[in-house]
C-alpha cells in the first residue's frame, strides 16, 4: 500500500534529485567558463575580443574561406552552425548553444538576422557576394538539377528540392535558393515568399555594418583583405566545391540569362552595392594589399610543393581540382600514432576520418576494407572524407586505389624502444602453462622476449616498420628488396615524423597540412614501471632485438635524416609555436578531464545502476547537455557501461548493478591501500578480501584497470595482480 510515509520519501527523493541536477548544471557551466578562459589565454585574446560570424551565402566560395579560417583557428574555436534553409529551428539552437559554450568563429548557411538575435552585440560579421547569374547557375547545377535519367520524379518530402529544368526551378517552384538568396540572407526576412525593395534597403544597411565584405570574382584580393582585417598572417587555403560540370554564364541562352536576372533583381543591386564597399576597403589598404598577396602566394606555393617537409609532393591533383587531397596515415603500431590520431580528430570532424583496420591482427580483413570500399574512395571524399588512419601498410593503401594525389604520412620510432613497448603491451604474458602455450589464439602471446623473437619469430616484433613501408607488405619472410622499397617510398611521403621528437614532429605535420595550432591528447601510453626501459634490459636482450630488426634500424636512421632536413627548414617562430602547442595540449588535457568528470556525474544520474537505454538516445541526450562525445565514451568505461545489440539490431547501453561511481571509487581506494606500488598478490585472495569488504568483482576489476595493475602468473601458474612501481 502506498502510504503517506511513501509520499514523504518520494518527495524527499525528488528534492534530492533536483538538488543534484542543479549541482551538475553548475559544474557544466564552470567547465564551459574554464574552456573559454583557456581559449583566451592560449590565443592572447582579451575578455572584450568580439566573436566572428561568417554569413555564408551558398555558392559564394564560402567552403574555401572556411578552410582558411579552420587553418587560422583551432577546431574547438570554429563552430559550424548548419544550414538554416534545411533546418531553421535546429540551426538557431546550434547558434545559441555554441555561444553559451564559448568559441571564436561561427560559420554557416545562416542569415544575418539569426546570428544577430543569438550573439552578443559586438559580434563582427563577414560575408562574400557573387555575381547573381553565376551564383544561381552554380547552385542549380550542383544542388537542384535532377539527373536526366530521373526526370519527372517527385522529390522526397523534407529532402532537397529537385527540378528538371532551370525554368521550372525559377518560375514554377520559385525556389528561394535561386531567387534573391543574398538579399534573404542579409535582410531581416529570410523566409519571405516575395521580397520587397524594403528588404533590399535593409540588407544594404546591414552590410554597411559588416567588418568585411568579400567578392568571389576578386577572390585573391578578398582573402588578403580578410586576413589583414582579422590580424592574421598569410594563411594558405584549398579551393573546395569548385564546379566543373556546368555551363558558364556566357554559354547559356539569352532567355535563361534574362530569366535569372529578372528573378534576382534585388541581388544584382545588392551585389553592386557590396562591390562598392569592397572597392573602398581595397583603396584604404593601399600598397599593403599587393605585398600581402605576394606573401600569400609564396605560402601557397610552399603548401602545394611540399617545401615544408624538404621533399616533393607524392603526386599531382590537377585532374581533381574540386577535391582536397586525402591524407593516409600509415600508423605503425607503438609509434605514438594514438596521440596523432587525437590531433586529426581535433582538426577534422569524426565523420571525416575512417579507420582502415589492423593488418597485424587481421591482414585479409584490412586488405578487403581498403580495396573494397563501397562506392570507392573518391565517393567517400565527396561526402566529406579527409583522413584514412589505420595499422595499414603503405602497400595495402596502394592496392586500395586511393586517389593519386593522396598525401601519405607516418611516424617512426627507435626500433629497440618500439619492440619493448609492443612486446610488453600486447605480447608479454608470463606464467602461461604448456597447454596454454600450445593453444595460443589469433593474438600470439609469449612468456619471454626471447621466446617471442626466437622461437615464435613474431612479425610484429621483427622489422615491422619495413613491413609497413615496403611496396609488398607481408607477415612472412621479407624479400631482399624490402628495405630499398621502404626507403624509396618514404622519400615520396608528404610527412615523416619521429617519435623521439614528438612535439616538433606534430607541429611540422600541422604546418605541412596547412592546419592551425591543434592540441592533442596522449593515448596508449604504457604505464611507467609496467615495462623496462631500453637502459634497463640486459645486453643480451638488446642485442637480440637489434639482430631481429636490422632493417628497421637502417630505415629509422634514414627517416631521421628526412625529419632533420625538414626541421632545419623551419622559421624563427618554430620554437615559440612549440611552447604554444605544449600549452594547448595541457589545456586540452585539463578540459578533457573536467569534461570526463562532468560526464561521469551525468551518466551516474541519467543511467542508474542496473538500467538500460538505447545508445542513440543516450548519446543525443548527453550532447544536448553539452557533453563531448570523447568524454562520454571515457565516462562510460569508468562506469562499466557496456553496449549490446537488441532484437531489432540497435545498440543499447547497459550498466551493471556494481558499476556506480561510488562503488568504483570505493573499490579503487581499497585496492590502492591493499596493493601498494611495486607489490604483487594472488588474484583469488585479493578478490576474496575485497568482496568481504563489500566491493563487487566488477568494481574491483575496474579499480585494477584504474591503478594500472596488470595480470600475471606466479611460479606455480596461479593468476596474480601486480602493481607498477611508479604511477601512470
C-alpha positions as CSV (number, residue, x, y, z in Angstrom):
1,X,0.0,0.0,0.0
2,X,1.3,3.5,-0.9
3,X,1.2,5.3,2.4
4,X,1.8,8.9,3.5
5,X,5.3,7.9,4.5
6,X,5.9,6.7,1.0
7,X,4.7,10.1,-0.3
8,X,7.1,11.8,2.0
9,X,10.0,9.6,0.9
10,X,9.2,10.2,-2.7
11,X,9.1,13.9,-2.2
12,X,12.4,13.8,-0.5
13,X,13.9,11.8,-3.4
14,X,12.6,14.3,-5.9
15,X,14.0,17.2,-3.9
16,X,17.4,15.5,-3.8
17,X,17.3,14.7,-7.5
18,X,16.6,18.4,-8.2
19,X,19.4,19.5,-6.0
20,X,21.8,17.1,-7.7
21,X,20.7,18.3,-11.1
22,X,21.5,21.9,-10.0
23,X,25.0,20.8,-8.9
24,X,25.6,19.1,-12.3
25,X,24.4,22.1,-14.2
26,X,26.7,24.3,-12.1
27,X,29.6,22.0,-12.8
28,X,28.9,22.0,-16.5
29,X,28.7,25.8,-16.6
30,X,32.0,26.1,-14.7
31,X,33.6,23.7,-17.2
32,X,32.4,25.9,-20.1
33,X,33.8,29.0,-18.4
34,X,37.2,27.2,-17.9
35,X,37.2,26.4,-21.6
36,X,36.5,29.9,-22.6
37,X,39.3,31.2,-20.3
38,X,41.8,28.6,-21.7
39,X,41.0,29.7,-25.2
40,X,41.6,33.3,-24.4
41,X,44.9,32.6,-22.6
42,X,46.2,30.4,-25.5
43,X,45.3,32.9,-28.2
44,X,46.2,36.0,-26.3
45,X,42.7,37.4,-26.6
46,X,41.2,39.8,-24.1
47,X,37.8,39.4,-22.5
48,X,36.4,42.0,-24.8
49,X,37.5,40.4,-28.1
50,X,34.4,40.1,-30.2
51,X,33.2,36.9,-31.9
52,X,33.3,36.5,-35.6
53,X,30.2,35.2,-37.5
54,X,30.6,34.2,-41.2
55,X,27.2,34.6,-43.0
56,X,28.0,32.0,-45.7
57,X,25.6,32.6,-48.6
58,X,25.6,29.3,-50.5
59,X,27.9,29.0,-53.6
60,X,29.9,32.1,-52.8
61,X,33.3,30.4,-52.3
62,X,32.5,30.0,-48.6
63,X,33.8,26.5,-48.4
64,X,37.2,27.7,-49.5
65,X,37.1,30.6,-47.0
66,X,36.0,28.1,-44.3
67,X,39.2,26.0,-45.0
68,X,41.3,29.1,-44.4
69,X,39.5,30.0,-41.2
70,X,39.8,26.4,-40.0
71,X,43.6,26.7,-40.5
72,X,43.8,30.1,-38.7
73,X,42.0,28.9,-35.6
74,X,41.9,25.6,-33.6
75,X,38.9,23.3,-34.2
76,X,37.3,23.9,-30.7
77,X,37.1,27.6,-31.6
78,X,35.4,27.2,-35.0
79,X,31.7,26.3,-35.0
80,X,29.7,25.0,-37.9
81,X,26.3,26.5,-37.4
82,X,24.5,24.4,-40.0
83,X,22.1,25.2,-42.9
84,X,19.2,27.4,-42.0
85,X,17.3,26.6,-45.2
86,X,17.2,22.9,-44.4
87,X,16.6,23.2,-40.7
88,X,15.8,26.7,-39.3
89,X,14.9,25.6,-35.7
90,X,17.9,23.2,-35.4
91,X,20.3,25.9,-36.8
92,X,19.0,28.5,-34.4
93,X,19.5,26.2,-31.5
94,X,23.1,25.4,-32.6
95,X,24.0,29.1,-32.8
96,X,22.6,29.8,-29.3
97,X,24.2,26.7,-27.7
98,X,27.6,27.5,-29.3
99,X,27.6,31.0,-27.9
100,X,26.9,29.7,-24.4
101,X,29.7,27.1,-24.7
102,X,32.3,29.6,-25.9
103,X,34.1,29.9,-29.2
104,X,35.7,32.3,-31.6
105,X,34.2,31.8,-35.1
106,X,30.8,30.6,-36.2
107,X,30.3,29.6,-39.9
108,X,27.2,28.5,-41.6
109,X,24.5,29.0,-44.2
110,X,22.8,31.2,-41.5
111,X,21.0,34.5,-42.2
112,X,22.4,37.6,-40.6
113,X,19.2,38.2,-38.5
114,X,19.5,34.7,-36.9
115,X,23.1,35.4,-35.8
116,X,22.2,38.9,-34.6
117,X,19.4,37.6,-32.4
118,X,21.6,35.0,-30.7
119,X,25.1,36.5,-30.5
120,X,26.5,39.4,-28.5
121,X,26.0,43.0,-29.8
122,X,29.8,43.4,-30.5
123,X,30.0,40.4,-32.8
124,X,31.8,41.1,-36.0
125,X,30.2,39.9,-39.2
126,X,31.6,38.9,-42.6
127,X,30.3,37.6,-45.9
128,X,31.1,37.0,-49.6
129,X,29.0,38.1,-52.5
130,X,29.0,36.7,-56.0
131,X,27.6,37.9,-59.3
132,X,23.9,36.7,-59.1
133,X,23.6,34.9,-62.5
134,X,26.8,33.0,-61.9
135,X,25.8,32.1,-58.3
136,X,22.4,30.8,-59.4
137,X,23.9,28.7,-62.2
138,X,26.4,27.2,-59.8
139,X,23.7,26.5,-57.2
140,X,21.2,25.0,-59.6
141,X,23.7,22.6,-61.3
142,X,25.2,21.4,-58.0
143,X,22.2,21.0,-55.8
144,X,18.9,21.3,-57.7
145,X,19.2,20.0,-61.2
146,X,17.8,16.5,-61.3
147,X,19.7,13.8,-63.1
148,X,18.1,13.5,-66.6
149,X,17.7,9.7,-66.1
150,X,15.4,10.5,-63.1
151,X,13.3,13.2,-64.9
152,X,9.7,13.6,-63.7
153,X,10.2,12.1,-60.3
154,X,8.8,13.8,-57.2
155,X,11.3,15.0,-54.6
156,X,11.2,13.2,-51.3
157,X,9.4,15.2,-48.5
158,X,11.9,17.1,-46.4
159,X,14.7,16.3,-48.9
160,X,16.5,18.7,-51.2
161,X,14.1,20.1,-53.9
162,X,14.9,18.9,-57.4
163,X,13.9,20.3,-60.8
164,X,14.0,19.0,-64.3
165,X,14.9,22.5,-65.7
166,X,16.2,25.9,-64.7
167,X,12.9,27.4,-65.8
168,X,10.9,25.0,-63.6
169,X,13.0,25.8,-60.6
170,X,12.8,29.6,-61.1
171,X,9.2,30.1,-62.3
172,X,7.0,27.1,-61.3
173,X,8.7,26.2,-58.0
174,X,10.1,29.7,-57.2
175,X,12.8,28.1,-55.1
176,X,14.2,30.7,-52.6
177,X,17.7,29.3,-53.1
178,X,17.5,30.7,-56.6
179,X,15.5,33.9,-56.0
180,X,17.4,36.8,-54.4
181,X,19.1,34.5,-51.9
182,X,21.8,37.0,-50.9
183,X,19.1,39.6,-50.0
184,X,17.3,37.0,-48.0
185,X,20.4,36.2,-46.0
186,X,21.4,39.8,-45.4
187,X,18.0,41.3,-44.7
188,X,15.6,40.5,-41.8
189,X,13.1,38.4,-43.8
190,X,14.9,35.3,-44.9
191,X,11.7,33.2,-45.2
192,X,9.5,35.7,-47.0
193,X,7.8,34.3,-50.1
194,X,8.4,37.5,-52.1
195,X,10.9,40.2,-51.2
196,X,10.2,43.9,-51.5
197,X,12.6,46.8,-52.1
198,X,12.4,47.4,-48.4
199,X,14.2,44.1,-47.9
200,X,17.0,45.3,-50.2
201,X,17.4,48.6,-48.3
202,X,17.6,46.6,-45.0
203,X,20.2,44.3,-46.5
204,X,22.3,47.3,-47.6
205,X,22.1,48.9,-44.2
206,X,23.2,45.6,-42.5
207,X,26.0,45.2,-45.0
208,X,27.4,48.7,-44.1
209,X,27.9,47.4,-40.5
210,X,29.9,44.3,-41.6
211,X,33.5,44.1,-40.6
212,X,34.3,42.5,-44.0
213,X,32.5,42.1,-47.4
214,X,34.4,39.9,-50.0
215,X,33.7,39.4,-53.7
216,X,34.1,36.0,-55.2
217,X,35.1,37.4,-58.6
218,X,38.1,39.1,-56.8
219,X,38.8,36.2,-54.5
220,X,42.6,36.6,-54.0
221,X,42.3,40.2,-53.1
222,X,39.4,39.4,-50.8
223,X,41.3,36.7,-48.9
224,X,44.3,39.0,-48.4
225,X,42.0,41.8,-47.2
226,X,40.2,39.5,-44.8
227,X,43.4,38.2,-43.3
228,X,44.5,41.8,-42.9
229,X,41.3,42.9,-41.2
230,X,41.4,39.9,-38.8
231,X,45.0,40.4,-37.9
232,X,46.1,37.1,-39.3
233,X,49.3,36.2,-41.2
234,X,49.3,34.8,-44.7
235,X,47.4,31.5,-44.3
236,X,47.1,29.1,-47.3
237,X,43.7,27.8,-48.4
238,X,42.5,25.0,-50.6
239,X,39.9,25.5,-53.3
240,X,36.8,23.5,-52.5
241,X,33.5,22.7,-54.1
242,X,34.7,24.1,-57.5
243,X,32.0,23.1,-60.0
244,X,33.4,21.9,-63.3
245,X,30.3,20.2,-64.9
246,X,28.0,23.2,-65.5
247,X,27.8,25.8,-68.3
248,X,29.4,29.3,-67.9
249,X,27.3,32.4,-67.9
250,X,28.3,33.1,-71.5
251,X,27.2,29.6,-72.6
252,X,23.6,29.7,-71.5
253,X,20.8,31.1,-73.8
254,X,20.0,34.8,-73.6
255,X,16.5,33.8,-72.4
256,X,17.8,31.9,-69.4
257,X,20.2,34.7,-68.5
258,X,17.4,37.2,-68.6
259,X,15.1,35.0,-66.5
260,X,17.8,34.6,-63.8
261,X,18.4,38.4,-63.8
262,X,14.7,39.1,-63.5
263,X,14.3,36.7,-60.6
264,X,17.4,38.2,-58.8
265,X,16.9,41.9,-59.4
266,X,17.4,42.7,-55.7
267,X,20.6,40.6,-55.5
268,X,22.0,42.3,-58.6
269,X,21.6,45.7,-56.9
270,X,23.0,44.3,-53.6
271,X,26.0,42.9,-55.4
272,X,26.8,46.3,-56.9
273,X,26.5,47.9,-53.5
274,X,28.8,45.3,-51.9
275,X,31.3,45.7,-54.8
276,X,31.5,49.5,-53.9
277,X,32.1,48.6,-50.3
278,X,34.8,46.2,-51.3
279,X,36.5,48.8,-53.6
280,X,36.6,51.3,-50.7
281,X,38.3,48.7,-48.5
282,X,40.9,47.9,-51.2
283,X,41.6,51.6,-51.7
284,X,42.1,52.0,-47.9
285,X,44.6,49.1,-47.8
286,X,46.8,50.7,-50.4
287,X,50.2,49.1,-51.2
288,X,49.8,46.7,-48.3
289,X,47.3,44.7,-50.3
290,X,49.8,43.9,-53.1
291,X,52.5,42.9,-50.5
292,X,50.1,40.7,-48.7
293,X,49.0,39.0,-51.9
294,X,52.7,38.2,-52.7
295,X,53.3,36.7,-49.3
296,X,50.2,34.6,-49.6
297,X,51.2,33.3,-53.0
298,X,54.6,32.3,-51.5
299,X,52.9,30.4,-48.7
300,X,50.5,28.7,-51.1
301,X,53.5,27.6,-53.2
302,X,55.1,26.0,-50.1
303,X,51.9,24.2,-49.3
304,X,51.5,22.9,-52.9
305,X,55.1,21.8,-53.4
306,X,55.7,20.3,-50.0
307,X,58.7,22.5,-49.3
308,X,57.9,22.4,-45.6
309,X,58.9,18.8,-45.5
310,X,62.0,19.1,-47.7
311,X,60.5,16.7,-50.2
312,X,58.3,16.9,-53.3
313,X,54.7,16.0,-53.2
314,X,53.8,12.4,-53.9
315,X,51.6,13.3,-56.9
316,X,49.5,15.9,-58.6
317,X,45.8,16.6,-58.1
318,X,45.3,18.7,-61.2
319,X,42.6,16.4,-62.5
320,X,40.7,16.5,-59.2
321,X,40.7,20.2,-58.5
322,X,37.3,20.2,-56.8
323,X,38.6,17.8,-54.1
324,X,41.1,18.4,-51.4
325,X,43.7,15.5,-51.3
326,X,43.1,12.7,-48.9
327,X,45.6,12.1,-46.0
328,X,46.5,8.5,-45.4
329,X,48.3,7.9,-42.0
330,X,50.4,4.7,-42.1
331,X,50.2,4.1,-38.4
332,X,53.0,1.7,-37.4
333,X,52.0,0.2,-34.0
334,X,53.6,1.8,-31.0
335,X,54.9,4.9,-32.7
336,X,52.8,7.5,-30.9
337,X,50.0,7.1,-33.5
338,X,47.3,7.2,-30.9
339,X,48.2,10.7,-29.9
340,X,48.5,11.8,-33.6
341,X,45.0,10.4,-34.2
342,X,43.5,12.6,-31.5
343,X,45.1,15.6,-33.2
344,X,43.4,14.6,-36.5
345,X,40.1,14.2,-34.7
346,X,40.5,17.7,-33.3
347,X,41.5,19.1,-36.7
348,X,38.7,17.4,-38.6
349,X,35.3,16.1,-37.8
350,X,34.8,12.4,-36.7
351,X,32.9,11.8,-39.9
352,X,35.8,12.9,-41.9
353,X,38.1,10.1,-40.6
354,X,37.9,6.4,-41.4
355,X,39.7,3.5,-39.6
356,X,41.3,1.2,-42.2
357,X,41.9,-1.7,-39.8
358,X,44.8,-3.6,-38.2
359,X,46.9,-5.6,-40.7
360,X,48.8,-7.4,-37.9
361,X,45.8,-8.9,-36.3
362,X,43.7,-9.3,-39.5
363,X,45.6,-8.8,-42.7
364,X,42.9,-10.2,-45.1
365,X,40.2,-8.1,-43.4
366,X,42.3,-5.0,-43.6
367,X,43.0,-5.5,-47.3
368,X,39.3,-6.1,-48.0
369,X,38.4,-2.9,-46.1
370,X,40.8,-0.8,-48.1
371,X,40.3,-2.3,-51.6
372,X,36.6,-2.9,-51.4
373,X,35.4,0.4,-50.1
374,X,31.7,0.8,-51.0
375,X,31.4,3.5,-53.7
376,X,35.2,3.9,-53.8
377,X,37.5,6.4,-52.1
378,X,36.5,9.4,-54.3
379,X,32.9,8.9,-53.4
380,X,33.9,9.0,-49.7
381,X,35.8,12.2,-50.3
382,X,32.8,13.8,-51.9
383,X,30.8,13.0,-48.8
384,X,33.4,14.9,-46.6
385,X,36.1,12.2,-46.1
386,X,39.5,13.6,-45.3
387,X,41.8,11.2,-43.4
388,X,42.3,7.4,-43.5
389,X,44.0,6.1,-40.4
390,X,45.0,2.5,-39.5
391,X,47.6,-0.1,-38.7
392,X,47.7,-0.4,-42.5
393,X,50.8,-0.8,-44.6
394,X,51.6,1.6,-47.4
395,X,51.5,-1.3,-49.9
396,X,47.9,-2.1,-48.9
397,X,46.9,1.5,-49.4
398,X,48.4,1.3,-52.9
399,X,46.3,-1.7,-53.7
400,X,43.2,0.1,-52.5
401,X,43.2,2.5,-55.4
402,X,43.4,5.6,-53.3
403,X,43.5,8.8,-55.4
404,X,46.9,9.5,-57.0
405,X,47.2,12.8,-55.0
406,X,46.8,11.1,-51.6
407,X,49.2,12.5,-49.0
408,X,50.9,9.8,-47.0
409,X,52.2,10.5,-43.5
410,X,53.8,8.2,-40.9
411,X,55.9,8.2,-37.7
412,X,59.0,6.2,-36.9
413,X,60.4,5.1,-33.5
414,X,63.8,3.8,-32.4
415,X,63.5,0.0,-33.0
416,X,64.6,-1.3,-29.6
417,X,62.2,1.0,-27.8
418,X,59.3,0.2,-30.2
419,X,59.8,-3.5,-29.8
420,X,59.9,-3.3,-26.0
421,X,56.7,-1.2,-25.9
422,X,54.9,-3.5,-28.3
423,X,56.0,-6.7,-26.5
424,X,55.0,-5.6,-23.0
425,X,51.7,-4.1,-24.1
426,X,50.4,-6.8,-26.5
427,X,52.6,-10.0,-26.2
428,X,54.0,-10.4,-22.7
429,X,52.1,-13.0,-20.6
430,X,54.4,-14.7,-18.1
431,X,53.4,-17.9,-16.3
432,X,51.5,-19.5,-19.2
433,X,51.1,-23.3,-18.8
434,X,52.3,-25.6,-21.6
435,X,48.7,-26.3,-22.6
436,X,48.1,-22.5,-22.9
437,X,51.2,-22.1,-25.0
438,X,50.1,-24.9,-27.3
439,X,46.7,-23.5,-27.8
440,X,47.6,-19.8,-28.4
441,X,44.8,-18.0,-30.2
442,X,44.9,-15.5,-33.0
443,X,46.6,-12.9,-30.8
444,X,50.0,-14.5,-30.1
445,X,51.3,-14.3,-26.5
446,X,54.8,-15.2,-25.2
447,X,56.3,-15.9,-21.8
448,X,59.5,-14.1,-22.6
449,X,61.0,-11.7,-25.0
450,X,63.4,-14.4,-26.1
451,X,60.6,-16.8,-26.9
452,X,58.7,-14.1,-28.9
453,X,61.7,-13.2,-31.0
454,X,63.4,-16.6,-31.3
455,X,61.0,-19.5,-31.2
456,X,57.9,-17.7,-32.3
457,X,59.6,-15.1,-34.6
458,X,56.5,-12.8,-34.3
459,X,56.4,-10.4,-37.2
460,X,55.1,-7.5,-35.1
461,X,58.5,-7.6,-33.3
462,X,60.7,-8.1,-36.3
463,X,61.3,-5.2,-38.8
464,X,57.7,-4.1,-38.5
465,X,58.4,-0.6,-39.9
466,X,60.0,-2.1,-43.0
467,X,57.0,-4.4,-43.4
468,X,54.6,-1.4,-43.2
469,X,56.6,0.9,-45.6
470,X,57.8,-1.5,-48.4
471,X,55.7,-2.0,-51.5
472,X,54.9,-5.6,-50.9
473,X,53.8,-6.0,-47.2
474,X,53.9,-9.4,-45.6
475,X,53.9,-11.0,-42.2
476,X,56.2,-13.8,-43.5
477,X,59.7,-13.5,-44.7
478,X,60.6,-10.2,-46.2
479,X,62.0,-10.1,-49.7
480,X,65.6,-8.8,-50.2
481,X,64.3,-5.6,-51.8
482,X,62.1,-4.6,-48.8
483,X,64.5,-2.1,-47.2
484,X,65.2,-0.3,-50.6
485,X,61.5,-0.2,-51.3
486,X,60.7,1.3,-47.9
487,X,63.4,4.0,-48.3
488,X,62.1,5.0,-51.8
489,X,58.5,5.0,-50.6
490,X,59.5,7.2,-47.6
491,X,61.1,9.7,-49.9
492,X,57.7,10.3,-51.6
493,X,55.8,10.7,-48.3
494,X,54.2,14.0,-47.6
495,X,55.5,13.9,-44.0
496,X,57.7,11.7,-41.8
497,X,57.7,12.2,-38.0
498,X,60.0,10.8,-35.3
499,X,58.6,9.5,-32.0
500,X,61.6,10.7,-30.1
501,X,61.0,14.3,-31.4
502,X,57.2,14.1,-31.0
503,X,56.2,17.7,-30.4
504,X,58.5,19.0,-33.1
505,X,57.1,16.3,-35.4
506,X,53.5,17.2,-34.6
507,X,54.0,20.9,-35.2
508,X,55.7,20.2,-38.5
509,X,52.8,17.9,-39.5
510,X,50.3,20.6,-38.7
511,X,52.2,23.2,-40.7
512,X,52.7,20.8,-43.7
513,X,49.0,20.2,-43.9
514,X,48.1,23.9,-43.5
515,X,46.4,23.4,-40.2
516,X,46.3,25.9,-37.3
517,X,47.7,25.0,-33.9
518,X,45.8,21.9,-32.9
519,X,46.1,20.3,-29.4
520,X,46.4,16.5,-28.8
521,X,45.9,14.1,-26.0
522,X,48.4,11.3,-25.1
523,X,46.8,7.9,-25.8
524,X,48.0,4.3,-25.3
525,X,50.9,5.5,-23.2
526,X,52.4,2.5,-21.3
527,X,52.2,2.9,-17.6
528,X,55.6,3.9,-16.2
529,X,57.1,0.9,-14.4
530,X,54.9,-1.6,-16.3
531,X,57.8,-2.4,-18.7
532,X,61.5,-1.9,-18.6
533,X,63.2,1.0,-20.5
534,X,65.8,0.4,-23.1
535,X,68.5,1.1,-20.5
536,X,67.0,-1.5,-18.0
537,X,67.1,-4.6,-20.2
538,X,70.1,-6.9,-20.5
539,X,72.8,-6.5,-23.1
540,X,71.8,-9.9,-24.5
541,X,68.1,-8.8,-24.9
542,X,69.2,-5.5,-26.6
543,X,71.4,-7.4,-29.0
544,X,68.6,-9.9,-29.8
545,X,66.2,-7.1,-30.6
546,X,68.8,-5.3,-32.8
547,X,69.6,-8.6,-34.7
548,X,65.9,-9.2,-35.3
549,X,65.4,-5.6,-36.5
550,X,68.4,-4.7,-38.6
551,X,66.3,-3.4,-41.5
552,X,64.2,-1.2,-39.2
553,X,67.4,0.2,-37.7
554,X,68.6,1.4,-41.1
555,X,65.2,2.7,-42.0
556,X,64.9,4.6,-38.8
557,X,68.3,6.3,-39.5
558,X,67.1,7.2,-43.0
559,X,63.8,8.6,-41.7
560,X,65.6,10.6,-39.1
561,X,67.7,12.3,-41.8
562,X,64.5,13.3,-43.7
563,X,63.0,14.7,-40.5
564,X,66.1,16.7,-39.6
565,X,66.1,18.2,-43.1
566,X,62.5,19.4,-42.6
567,X,63.3,20.7,-39.1
568,X,66.3,22.7,-40.5
569,X,63.9,24.5,-42.9
570,X,61.6,25.9,-40.2
571,X,61.4,29.6,-39.4
572,X,62.3,31.6,-36.3
573,X,58.8,31.2,-34.9
574,X,59.0,27.4,-34.6
575,X,60.3,27.3,-31.0
576,X,57.6,29.7,-29.8
577,X,55.0,27.6,-31.6
578,X,56.3,24.5,-29.8
579,X,55.6,26.2,-26.5
580,X,52.1,27.2,-27.6
581,X,51.5,23.6,-28.7
582,X,52.5,22.4,-25.2
583,X,50.2,24.9,-23.6
584,X,47.4,23.9,-25.9
585,X,47.9,20.2,-25.1
586,X,47.9,20.8,-21.3
587,X,44.8,23.0,-21.6
588,X,43.1,20.3,-23.7
589,X,44.0,17.6,-21.2
590,X,42.7,19.7,-18.4
591,X,39.5,20.4,-20.3
592,X,39.1,16.8,-21.2
593,X,39.5,15.7,-17.5
594,X,36.9,18.2,-16.4
595,X,34.5,17.0,-19.2
596,X,35.0,13.4,-18.1
597,X,34.2,14.2,-14.5
598,X,31.0,16.0,-15.6
599,X,30.1,13.2,-18.0
600,X,30.6,10.6,-15.2
601,X,28.3,12.5,-12.9
602,X,25.7,13.0,-15.6
603,X,25.7,9.3,-16.5
604,X,25.6,8.2,-12.9
605,X,22.4,10.2,-12.6
606,X,20.8,9.5,-16.0
607,X,21.6,5.8,-16.3
608,X,21.3,4.3,-12.8
609,X,23.0,1.0,-11.9
610,X,21.1,-1.9,-13.4
611,X,19.3,0.1,-16.1
612,X,19.4,0.0,-19.9
613,X,18.9,2.7,-22.6
614,X,19.3,2.8,-26.4
615,X,22.8,4.3,-27.2
616,X,21.4,6.6,-29.8
617,X,19.1,8.2,-27.2
618,X,21.7,8.3,-24.5
619,X,24.3,10.0,-26.8
620,X,21.7,12.5,-28.1
621,X,20.7,13.5,-24.5
622,X,24.4,13.8,-23.5
623,X,25.2,16.0,-26.4
624,X,22.2,18.2,-25.7
625,X,23.6,18.6,-22.2
626,X,26.8,19.9,-23.7
627,X,29.0,16.8,-23.1
628,X,31.7,16.0,-25.7
629,X,31.5,12.5,-27.2
630,X,35.1,11.6,-26.2
631,X,34.4,12.5,-22.6
632,X,31.1,10.5,-22.7
633,X,33.0,7.4,-24.0
634,X,35.6,7.6,-21.3
635,X,33.0,8.1,-18.6
636,X,31.0,5.1,-19.9
637,X,34.1,2.9,-19.5
638,X,34.6,4.3,-16.0
639,X,31.1,3.2,-15.0
640,X,31.5,-0.2,-16.8
641,X,28.6,0.6,-19.1
642,X,28.6,-2.0,-22.0
643,X,26.9,-2.0,-25.3
644,X,24.8,-4.9,-26.6
645,X,22.6,-5.5,-29.6
646,X,18.8,-5.6,-29.2
647,X,16.5,-7.7,-31.3
648,X,16.0,-5.0,-33.9
649,X,19.7,-4.6,-34.4
650,X,20.1,-1.3,-32.5
651,X,22.6,-1.0,-29.7
652,X,21.7,-0.5,-26.0
653,X,23.9,0.8,-23.2
654,X,23.7,-1.4,-20.1
655,X,25.0,-0.5,-16.7
656,X,25.7,-3.3,-14.2
657,X,24.5,-3.1,-10.7
658,X,28.0,-2.8,-9.4
659,X,29.1,0.0,-11.7
660,X,28.1,3.2,-9.8
661,X,30.7,5.9,-9.4
662,X,30.7,5.5,-5.6
663,X,31.3,1.7,-5.8
664,X,34.2,2.1,-8.2
665,X,35.7,4.9,-6.3
666,X,35.4,2.9,-3.0
667,X,37.0,-0.2,-4.6
668,X,39.8,1.9,-6.0
669,X,40.5,3.4,-2.6
670,X,40.5,0.0,-1.0
671,X,42.8,-1.6,-3.7
672,X,45.2,1.4,-3.5
673,X,45.6,0.7,0.2
674,X,45.8,-3.1,0.0
675,X,48.1,-3.4,-3.1
676,X,50.8,-0.8,-2.8
677,X,53.0,0.3,-5.6
678,X,55.5,-2.4,-6.5
679,X,53.5,-5.2,-4.8
680,X,52.1,-8.5,-6.2
681,X,49.3,-10.5,-4.7
682,X,47.3,-13.6,-5.7
683,X,44.1,-12.5,-7.5
684,X,41.8,-15.0,-5.8
685,X,42.9,-13.8,-2.3
686,X,42.6,-10.1,-3.2
687,X,39.2,-10.6,-4.7
688,X,38.0,-12.6,-1.7
689,X,39.2,-9.9,0.7
690,X,37.7,-7.2,-1.4
691,X,34.3,-8.9,-1.6
692,X,34.5,-9.4,2.2
693,X,35.0,-5.6,2.5
694,X,31.8,-5.1,0.5
695,X,33.2,-4.5,-3.0
696,X,31.8,-6.3,-6.1
697,X,34.0,-8.1,-8.6
698,X,33.1,-5.7,-11.3
699,X,34.1,-2.7,-9.2
700,X,37.4,-4.4,-8.1
701,X,38.3,-5.3,-11.7
702,X,37.7,-1.7,-12.8
703,X,39.7,-0.4,-9.9
704,X,42.5,-2.7,-11.1
705,X,42.5,-1.0,-14.5
706,X,42.4,2.4,-13.0
707,X,45.6,1.7,-11.0
708,X,47.4,0.2,-14.0
709,X,47.5,-3.2,-12.2
710,X,48.5,-6.0,-14.6
711,X,47.5,-9.7,-14.5
712,X,50.5,-12.1,-14.3
713,X,51.1,-15.7,-13.2
714,X,53.3,-16.7,-10.3
715,X,55.8,-19.5,-10.4
716,X,53.1,-22.0,-9.7
717,X,50.9,-20.8,-12.6
718,X,48.4,-19.0,-10.4
719,X,47.0,-15.7,-11.5
720,X,48.1,-12.7,-9.6
721,X,47.7,-8.9,-9.7
722,X,50.9,-6.8,-9.9
723,X,51.1,-3.1,-9.5
724,X,53.8,-1.0,-11.1
725,X,56.4,0.7,-9.0
726,X,55.6,4.1,-10.5
727,X,52.2,5.5,-11.3
728,X,50.9,6.3,-14.9
